Structures are given as C-alpha cells and as structure tokens.
C-alpha cells in the first residue's frame, strides 16, 4: 500500500520558472528608463539599437514608441526623446548647449 503524499513534499525544490516571453518589435509601445548616472550613457547604446531594429512593417521600435517615462538620468533621456531627439542628436556634441533650450520650447 502506498503512503499518501505529504503536502510538504518537494517544499525544498525551486519552483518552476515560466519561459520568458520574447517581445516582438510590434509589441513595444512605451519606454521607461531608470535613474543612475552611468545608465544615462548606457541608454545611448540601447536607443541606437532600438532605432535599428525593425518590425514587420519596416518601422523601427523607436518609431513605434507612444510614450516615455524616466527617473533621474532616465527622465532627462525620456524628455529629450519625447521632444524628438534621436541617437544621432543625443550623441552630437554641438547639441549640448541647445538641448535644454529646445526642451523648454525656447527655440
């Protein structure tokens, strides 16, 4: 005769981790960026890639983004992206003095 299974059987085992969902370029609509000074530079590389990856209709992921959010360095990057800056504009040193004036609507 088999003994009944204990409700605690396997309690020390790791729970099964679901398979991560792979996003398609068409699934991304909003971009949220964390704070942290060094991450501000890392975002430049991420933005470059997001501009290069195309969806089924040939548009880039960045062209599909409907909204941006961020904190600290992420908020500055989100602000610049929301007013139309792209990778090229963000990495152009000639824009350094112009960007906050443009963000304020002065130009």
Buried (B, 14 or more C-beta within 10 A) or exposed (E): EEEEEEEEEEEEEEEEEEEEEEEEBEEBEEBEBBEEEEBBEEBEEBBBEBBEEEBEEEEBBBBBBEEBEBEBBBBBBBBBBBBEBBBEBBEEEEBEEEBEEBBEEEE
